[in-house]
C-alpha cells in the first residue's frame, strides 16, 4: 500500500511543481530582462551626458593648455578616432569572432563617392552641433537644438519624393497631405510641432532675460537641428550602398569626414591657432580629446542598443528624460540661475517632443493594423 500511495501522489504533485518551477523561471527571466534594460538605459544616459560635457570642455577654448580654440579641429579628431576604432574592431573580430561580428573594412573609392552626399550633411551636422555647444551653455543646449522634430516633418515633405512640385492641402479629416507622395502628417502631429516651436521661442526669450543669450550659438543650434533631420533622411538613402551595414556606413562616413574637414579647418582660420597652441605635450589635453572621440563613437552603439532592448518609442522617451536631467545637472554644475519662464520653456519643448513621439507611434500602429486587415 505504501509504495502505491507514494506513486499515486506523483501525478498530482508533479504538474503543480512543474508550474511553480516555470513561474519562478519566468519571473527570473523577466527580472533579468528588466535589469538589462535598466543597465542599457543607464549606460546610454551616462555616455550621452558625458559626451555633451566633454565636448563643452573641449570647445570652451581655455588658455591653460588643456583645450584648443579650434572647434573644427576637435570635431575632425573625433572622426579620426572613430575610423581608428572601426579598424581596431574589424581587426579584433577576425581573431576573436566569439565576441561579435564586424564587417571587413576597405578603401573603396566608389563606395566613398556614393556615401559622399551623406558625409557632406554629416560634416555640417556635427560642425554646427559643436559650434552651438561652444557658444551656448549646456543648460540651453537642448532648447537650442530642439527644432529637429519640426525640421524632420518639413524635410520629409520636401526631400522624400521626386523633384517635382507638390501641393499640400487640408483634407476633410484635418490632415496635411502631400498629393504627389501620398505622405501625410496628422493635425495632432502639427500641433505638437507648434508647441515645440513655441517652447523654443520662449526659451530664446528667457535666455535673453537671463543675460546669457548667444545669437550665433542659437543660429548654429537651428542649423544643427536642420542637418540632424537631413542626416536621418540621407542615411536611409545611402544604406543600400553598404549592404545595410550601420558599422560600414559609419566607417566610410567618418573616413570622408576626415578628408572634408581639412579644407574647412583652413577656411575657418584654425591653422594659425593650431600652430601657436602650446598644449600638445599636455596629457590632459590628449586624454580629453581621445575621450571625446571614444564617447562620440560609443553613443552610436548605445543608441542602437537601447532601441534594440526597448523600442524606438521608449528610446525617444528615454532621450527626452535624459535631456531634462542633463539640463538640471548643467545648471547645478555651472551654478546657473534661470528665471521661472526659462524652466517652463524647457518643459514645453519636452512635452511637445514626447507628445509628437506618442502621436506618431499611434499613427504607425493604426496604419499597420489597416494594412493587416486589408491583406
Secondary structure, DSSP 4 states (H G I P E B T S, - for coil): -HHHHHHHTHHHHHHHHHHHHHHHHHHHHHHHHHHHHHHHHHHHHHHHHHHHHHHHHHHT--SSSSS-S-HHHHHHHHHHHHHHHHHHHHHHHHH-GGG---PPP---HHHHHHHHHHHHHHHHHHHHHHHHHHHS-HHHHHHHTTTHHHHHHHHHHHHSS-SS---EEE-TTSEEEETTT--EEEHHHHHHHHHHHHHHHHHHHHHHHTT---HHHHHHHHHHHHHHHHHHHHHHHHGGGGTT-HHHHHHHHHHHHHHHHHHHHHHTT-HHHHHH---TT-HHHHHHHHHHHHHHHHHHHHHHHHHHHS-HHHHHHHHHHHHHHHHHHHHHHTT----HHHHHHHHHHHHHHHHHHHHHHHHHHHHHHHHHHH-
